[in-house]
């Protein structure tokens, strides 16, 4: 815990140093900082101390998204490129010029660019600019390399954020993006060419970082039809007073994701403002946009917005985790709020007795420590099956030192066991046969949401011993739960009444 807090303090201090001691001849470094922060909340982490590999192609795409509106002429009394705000000291930045040229080919919005024949070339040019300029210069402070965020490997394919840095970006996303935008704005204002074009500062900020209201009109008819012309929040019929609302507010995550939109009364939208919606609204949004209508939204809105249900889910999980950590208020309705708090979601598989499902199995041994070092119980007889259910028991226990960098651990909650089998050896973070796993017992007060998380499923064998299986959980529209493997060779299982959740997978212990 102390180490994690110290890293967070070091992170904030470093960001402050970067913005003060870094050399900013153009705005690229601000955009890159914002892009990295965006990616960190769009990709779930295995643990707070996980490293995060980010493809440079993804960062290049992020720069295109961030700069797209900046390539629109700003000054109404100027013509052509003279009406553009410059984003470097001497000449126009290359990314702005590239995007401006695309817009001159009658490309009016980002998704149209991404489907056009010009995108591949534009993306390649932006990627080259990224690797040549800001990527390996961002961490030069007072002309010296201080690689706190990621090593300077000069790779042309990816960067890898150091252990714990992605979680810091997630924890302080609002602050990082605010500081990046503020520095970006000040840089543009400081360029001599721009000073004759710029009116009131608020006008410039809205131009650079505001919502594209014209694009939102494309989403309105789709959402109205999906919602049967009823307001998403109050569930009453809508007439002409329909707004398209960012379910995760734009002020918290300033990107348009197709699955993040809902249709609402103007009064409900204004009342919700920049608050996160209450848990009941969140669950309805997940069911409506990410489960039942996910494919419809992708089909109808992908021409105008980036549509990725998994990314929308990751962003929402991040936003609510921050709200819970800060005990923030969640909006229920007009002048009505509830306190954000962890929401227990122990799996209650169909037809199973409720008392049995909510009972958390605990190892039948004492977990008291015999010295001052933090050690966790390790059960060599419990094999966490990565294949089919495997029998094990807690009749034997050892104590191993807690893994370094895994965050706050409690020997009464966290324990270690070995993986057995190959069903989870696929994906970005494979779990291999024989890996030592850090697991967290699930309790009703600290379960949180288990959707799309990897959990240990337990069932009783005929002889009374426990059987264990590691799977990713997904809730189906019909209320059933499917248990999926990361190895596509293994079939999806449907949970039944004999199964119950035991533990949440935290990370592989190296």
C-alpha positions in Angstrom: 0.0 0.0 0.0 2.8 2.4 1.0 4.7 1.6 -2.2 1.6 2.2 -4.3 0.9 5.5 -2.7 4.5 6.6 -3.2 4.4 5.7 -6.8 1.3 7.8 -7.3 3.0 10.8 -5.7 6.0 10.2 -7.8 3.8 10.1 -10.9 2.1 13.4 -10.1 5.5 15.0 -9.4 6.9 13.6 -12.7 3.9 14.9 -14.8 4.4 18.4 -13.2 8.2 18.2 -14.1 7.4 17.0 -17.6 5.2 20.0 -18.3 7.6 22.5 -16.7 11.0 21.1 -17.7 10.1 19.6 -21.1 10.8 21.4 -24.3 7.5 22.2 -26.3 8.3 23.6 -29.7 5.0 22.1 -30.9 1.8 20.6 -29.3 2.6 17.0 -30.1 3.8 16.1 -26.6 0.5 17.3 -25.1 -1.4 15.2 -27.6 0.8 12.2 -26.9 0.3 12.5 -23.1 -3.5 12.7 -23.7 -3.4 9.7 -26.0 -1.5 7.5 -23.6 -4.0 8.4 -20.8 -6.9 7.4 -23.1 -5.4 4.1 -24.0 -4.8 3.3 -20.3 -8.5 3.5 -19.4 -9.6 1.8 -22.5 -7.6 -1.4 -21.8 -8.4 -3.4 -18.6 -5.4 -4.3 -16.4 -4.6 -7.6 -14.8 -3.4 -5.8 -11.7 -2.5 -2.4 -10.4 1.2 -3.1 -11.0 0.8 -4.5 -14.5 2.9 -3.2 -17.3 1.0 -2.1 -20.4 2.1 -2.6 -24.0 0.8 0.0 -26.3 1.1 -0.4 -30.1 2.4 2.8 -31.8 -0.3 2.3 -34.5 -2.9 2.8 -31.7 -1.2 6.0 -30.5 -1.0 7.3 -34.1 -4.8 6.7 -34.5 -5.3 8.6 -31.2 -3.3 11.6 -32.5 -5.5 11.6 -35.6 -8.6 11.7 -33.4 -7.3 14.4 -31.1 -6.1 16.6 -34.0 -9.0 16.1 -36.4 -11.1 19.1 -35.2 -8.0 21.3 -35.0 -7.5 21.0 -38.8 -10.7 22.9 -39.4 -10.3 26.6 -40.4 -10.6 28.7 -37.3 -10.7 32.3 -38.5 -13.8 33.2 -40.6 -12.1 36.1 -42.4 -9.1 34.1 -43.7 -8.9 31.7 -46.6 -7.4 28.2 -46.8 -4.5 27.3 -44.7 -4.2 30.9 -43.4 -7.3 30.3 -41.4 -5.8 27.3 -39.5 -4.3 27.7 -36.1 -0.6 26.8 -36.1 0.6 24.1 -33.6 4.3 24.6 -33.9 6.5 27.7 -33.5 7.7 28.2 -37.0 5.6 26.3 -39.6 2.3 24.4 -39.4 2.7 21.0 -37.8 2.6 18.1 -40.3 -0.3 16.3 -38.7 -2.5 19.4 -39.1 -1.5 19.7 -42.7 -2.2 16.1 -43.4 -5.7 16.2 -41.9 -6.5 19.5 -43.5 -5.6 18.0 -46.9 -7.9 15.1 -46.2 -10.7 17.5 -45.4 -10.2 19.3 -48.7 -11.1 16.0 -50.4 -14.7 16.3 -49.1 -14.1 14.1 -46.1 -16.3 15.6 -43.4 -15.8 13.4 -40.3 -13.4 10.9 -38.8 -15.1 7.7 -39.6 -15.4 8.7 -43.2 -11.6 9.3 -43.2 -11.0 5.9 -41.7 -13.0 4.2 -44.5 -11.4 6.2 -47.2 -8.4 5.4 -49.4 -6.5 8.2 -47.8 -6.5 6.8 -44.2 -3.7 4.3 -44.7 -1.3 6.9 -46.1 -2.3 9.5 -43.5 -1.9 7.0 -40.6 1.5 6.0 -41.9 2.6 9.7 -42.0 1.3 10.4 -38.6 3.0 7.3 -37.2 6.3 8.4 -38.8 5.9 11.8 -37.2 5.1 10.3 -33.8 8.2 8.1 -33.8 10.4 10.9 -35.1 9.3 13.6 -32.8 7.4 13.4 -29.6 7.6 9.7 -28.7 11.2 9.5 -27.7 11.5 13.1 -26.7 8.5 13.3 -24.3 10.6 12.2 -21.3 13.5 14.7 -21.9 13.4 16.9 -18.9 15.9 19.8 -18.8 17.5 18.1 -21.8 18.1 14.8 -20.0 16.2 11.5 -20.5 14.2 10.6 -17.4 12.2 7.5 -18.5 9.7 7.3 -15.7 6.7 6.4 -17.9 8.3 4.0 -20.4 11.8 2.9 -21.5 13.3 4.7 -24.5 13.8 1.6 -26.7 13.3 3.5 -30.0 11.0 0.7 -31.1 8.9 1.3 -34.3 6.1 -1.0 -33.1 5.2 -0.3 -29.4 6.1 1.2 -26.0 5.7 -0.6 -22.7 4.5 1.5 -19.7 6.5 0.6 -16.6 4.9 -1.4 -13.9 2.1 0.5 -12.1 2.2 3.5 -14.6 -1.0 2.5 -16.4 -2.8 2.4 -13.1 -1.5 5.9 -12.3 -2.8 7.1 -15.6 -6.2 5.5 -14.8 -6.2 6.9 -11.2 -5.3 10.5 -12.3 -6.9 10.5 -15.8 -8.9 13.7 -15.2 -5.9 15.5 -13.9 -3.5 14.4 -16.7 -5.9 15.3 -19.5 -6.7 18.6 -17.9 -3.1 19.5 -17.6 -2.4 18.3 -21.2 -5.3 20.4 -22.6 -4.3 23.4 -20.5 -0.7 23.3 -21.7 -1.9 22.6 -25.3 -4.2 25.7 -25.2 -1.4 27.9 -23.8 1.0 26.8 -26.4 -1.4 27.6 -29.2 -2.1 31.0 -27.6 1.7 31.7 -27.4 2.4 31.3 -31.1 2.6 34.7 -32.8 0.8 33.7 -36.0 -2.2 32.6 -33.9 -2.6 35.7 -31.8 -4.3 37.7 -34.6 -6.8 34.9 -35.2 -7.8 34.1 -31.6 -10.8 35.7 -30.0 -12.0 35.1 -26.4 -10.1 32.1 -24.7 -13.4 30.3 -24.1 -14.1 30.3 -27.9 -10.7 28.8 -28.6 -11.1 26.0 -26.0 -14.6 25.1 -27.3 -13.2 25.0 -30.9 -10.2 22.7 -29.9 -11.8 20.4 -27.4 -15.6 20.7 -27.7 -18.3 18.2 -28.7 -19.2 17.8 -32.3 -22.9 18.5 -32.0 -23.6 18.0 -35.7 -22.3 14.4 -35.5 -24.5 13.6 -32.5 -27.6 14.1 -34.7 -26.6 10.9 -36.6 -27.1 8.9 -33.4 -30.4 10.4 -32.3 -32.8 8.4 -34.6 -31.0 5.2 -33.9 -31.2 5.6 -30.2 -34.8 6.8 -30.3 -35.8 3.7 -32.2 -33.8 1.3 -29.8 -35.5 2.9 -26.8 -39.0 2.9 -28.3 -39.1 6.7 -28.0 -38.8 6.6 -24.2 -36.2 8.6 -22.2 -33.4 6.4 -21.1 -33.4 7.8 -17.6 -37.0 8.5 -16.5 -38.5 5.9 -18.9 -41.2 8.3 -20.0 -42.2 9.0 -23.7 -40.2 11.6 -25.5 -41.6 14.2 -27.9 -39.4 16.8 -29.5 -37.2 17.5 -26.5 -34.7 14.7 -27.2 -31.0 15.0 -26.5 -28.2 12.6 -27.2 -26.4 12.1 -23.8 -22.9 10.7 -23.2 -23.6 8.1 -20.6 -20.1 8.4 -19.3 -19.9 12.2 -19.4 -17.8 13.9 -22.1 -16.2 16.0 -19.4 -14.8 12.8 -17.8 -13.8 11.0 -21.0 -13.6 13.3 -24.0 -14.1 10.8 -26.8 -17.2 9.8 -28.8 -17.8 6.1 -28.5 -20.9 4.8 -30.3 -22.0 2.5 -27.5 -21.7 5.4 -24.9 -24.7 7.3 -26.3 -28.3 7.2 -24.9 -31.4 9.3 -25.9 -32.9 11.3 -23.1 -35.2 14.2 -22.3 -33.4 17.5 -22.5 -34.4 18.2 -18.8 -33.0 14.8 -17.7 -29.8 15.4 -19.6 -29.4 18.9 -18.1 -30.1 17.5 -14.6 -27.6 14.7 -15.0 -25.0 17.2 -16.3 -21.5 15.9 -15.6 -22.5 13.4 -12.9 -22.1 9.6 -13.3 -25.5 7.9 -13.4 -26.7 5.8 -10.6 -26.1 2.0 -10.5 -29.5 1.2 -11.8 -29.0 3.3 -14.9 -25.6 1.8 -15.4 -26.9 -1.7 -15.4 -29.7 -0.8 -17.9 -27.1 0.9 -20.1 -24.9 -2.2 -20.1 -27.8 -4.4 -21.0 -29.3 -2.0 -23.7 -26.1 -0.9 -25.4 -23.5 -3.6 -24.7 -25.6 -6.8 -24.8 -29.0 -6.6 -26.5 -28.3 -3.9 -29.1 -24.5 -4.0 -29.3 -24.4 -5.2 -32.9 -27.2 -2.8 -34.1 -25.3 0.2 -32.6 -22.1 -0.9 -34.4 -23.9 -1.4 -37.7 -25.7 1.9 -37.6 -23.2 4.2 -36.0 -19.8 2.9 -37.0 -19.9 5.2 -40.1 -19.8 8.2 -37.7 -18.3 7.1 -34.4 -15.8 4.6 -33.1 -17.9 1.6 -32.0 -16.3 -0.9 -29.6 -18.4 -2.4 -26.9 -15.4 -3.7 -25.0 -13.8 -0.3 -24.9 -17.0 1.3 -23.7 -17.2 -1.2 -20.9 -13.6 -0.7 -19.9 -14.1 3.1 -19.8 -17.3 2.8 -17.7 -15.6 0.4 -15.3 -12.8 2.8 -14.9 -15.1 5.8 -14.3 -17.1 3.9 -11.6 -14.0 2.6 -9.9 -12.8 6.1 -9.5 -16.2 7.3 -8.2 -16.3 4.4 -5.7 -12.7 5.2 -4.5 -13.7 8.9 -4.0 -17.2 8.1 -2.5 -18.7 10.3 -5.3 -22.4 11.1 -5.7 -24.2 9.3 -8.5 -27.2 10.8 -10.2 -30.5 9.0 -9.8 -32.9 11.7 -11.2 -33.9 15.3 -10.8 -32.3 16.5 -7.5 -31.8 12.9 -6.4 -28.4 11.2 -5.8 -27.0 8.1 -4.2 -23.5 7.4 -2.8 -21.1 5.5 -5.0 -20.0 2.3 -3.2 -18.7 -1.1 -4.2 -21.5 -3.3 -5.6 -21.4 -6.9 -4.7 -22.2 -9.2 -7.7 -21.6 -12.7 -6.6 -22.7 -15.0 -9.4 -26.1 -16.4 -8.7 -26.5 -19.1 -11.3 -30.0 -20.1 -12.3 -32.0 -22.4 -9.9 -29.3 -22.6 -7.3 -30.2 -22.1 -3.6 -29.4 -18.5 -2.7 -27.7 -19.3 0.6 -25.4 -21.7 -1.0 -24.4 -19.4 -3.8 -23.5 -16.5 -1.5 -21.4 -18.6 0.7 -17.7 -18.1 0.0 -15.6 -21.2 0.4 -12.5 -20.5 2.6 -9.5 -22.8 3.1 -10.0 -25.0 6.2 -6.8 -23.9 7.8 -5.6 -21.2 10.1 -4.2 -18.2 8.2 -2.3 -16.6 11.1 1.2 -15.7 10.3 4.1 -16.9 12.4 6.5 -14.0 11.7 6.4 -10.3 10.7 7.0 -10.8 7.0 3.9 -10.7 4.8 3.2 -14.2 3.5 0.2 -15.6 1.7 -1.2 -19.1 2.1 -0.3 -21.5 -0.8 -2.3 -24.6 -1.3 -0.3 -27.2 -3.3 -3.3 -29.6 -3.3 -5.7 -27.1 -5.0 -5.1 -27.1 -8.8 -7.0 -24.3 -10.5 -8.1 -26.1 -13.7 -7.5 -24.5 -17.0 -9.3 -27.2 -18.9 -12.1 -29.2 -17.1 -13.0 -29.2 -13.4 -10.2 -30.5 -11.3 -10.5 -31.9 -7.7 -8.5 -30.5 -4.9 -8.6 -29.8 -1.2 -7.0 -27.5 1.4 -5.7 -30.2 3.6 -2.1 -29.0 3.1 -0.9 -25.4 3.2 2.4 -23.6 2.9 3.3 -19.9 3.2 5.0 -18.0 0.4 6.2 -14.4 0.5 3.7 -12.1 -1.1 4.6 -11.0 -4.7 6.2 -7.6 -4.9 4.2 -4.9 -6.6 0.8 -6.6 -6.4 -0.7 -3.8 -4.3 -2.3 -4.2 -0.9 -2.7 -7.8 0.0 -4.4 -9.5 3.0 -3.5 -13.1 3.9 -7.1 -13.6 5.1 -8.3 -12.8 1.5 -5.5 -13.5 -0.9 -4.0 -16.9 -1.6 -1.8 -18.7 -4.1 -2.5 -21.8 -6.2 -1.2 -23.4 -9.4 -2.9 -23.4 -12.8 -3.3 -26.7 -14.4 -4.1 -27.1 -18.1 -4.2 -25.0 -21.3 -7.7 -23.5 -21.7 -6.6 -20.0 -20.6 -3.3 -19.9 -22.6 -4.6 -17.5 -25.3 -5.2 -13.8 -25.6 -3.0 -10.8 -24.6 -2.3 -12.2 -21.1 -2.1 -16.0 -21.4 -2.3 -18.2 -18.2 0.0 -21.2 -18.7 0.0 -24.7 -17.3 1.9 -24.6 -14.0 1.7 -20.8 -13.5 1.5 -19.6 -9.9 -1.7 -17.6 -9.5 -2.6 -14.8 -7.1 -6.3 -15.2 -6.2 -8.7 -13.1 -4.1 -11.5 -14.7 -2.2 -14.8 -13.2 -3.1 -16.9 -11.7 -0.3 -20.3 -10.0 -0.6 -19.1 -6.7 0.6 -16.1 -6.5 -1.7 -17.0 -8.5 -4.8 -17.6 -5.6 -7.2 -18.7 -6.5 -10.7 -17.6 -9.8 -12.1 -18.7 -9.2 -15.6 -15.8 -9.9 -18.1 -13.5 -10.9 -15.2 -11.6 -14.1 -14.8 -12.9 -16.0 -11.7 -12.4 -19.4 -10.0 -15.7 -21.4 -10.2 -16.2 -24.1 -7.6 -18.5 -27.1 -7.4 -18.7 -30.1 -5.0 -17.6 -33.5 -6.1 -19.7 -36.5 -5.1 -17.1 -37.4 -2.4 -17.4 -33.9 -0.9 -14.1 -32.5 -2.2 -14.1 -29.2 -4.1 -13.6 -29.0 -7.8 -12.2 -25.8 -9.3 -12.2 -24.2 -12.8 -10.8 -20.9 -14.1 -13.0 -19.0 -16.6 -14.0 -15.6 -17.8 -17.6 -14.8 -16.9 -20.2 -13.2 -19.2 -23.9 -12.7 -18.5 -26.3 -13.5 -21.3 -29.5 -11.5 -22.1 -31.6 -14.4 -20.8 -30.0 -14.2 -17.4 -27.7 -17.2 -17.7 -23.9 -17.0 -17.3 -21.5 -18.4 -19.8 -17.9 -19.4 -18.8 -15.4 -18.8 -21.6 -11.8 -19.9 -22.1 -9.1 -17.8 -23.6 -8.1 -20.7 -25.8 -10.6 -21.0 -28.6 -10.2 -24.8 -28.7 -12.3 -25.1 -25.6 -16.1 -24.8 -25.8 -18.1 -22.2 -23.9 -19.8 -23.6 -20.8 -23.1 -22.5 -19.4 -23.1 -22.2 -15.6 -25.6 -24.4 -13.7 -26.9 -24.7 -10.2 -24.0 -26.8 -8.9 -21.5 -24.0 -9.4 -20.6 -21.0 -7.3 -17.9 -18.3 -7.4 -14.9 -18.8 -5.2 -12.2 -16.3 -6.1 -11.2 -13.6 -8.5 -8.0 -14.0 -10.5 -5.6 -11.1 -9.8 -2.4 -12.0 -11.7 0.2 -14.5 -12.6 3.1 -14.4 -10.1 6.4 -14.3 -11.9 
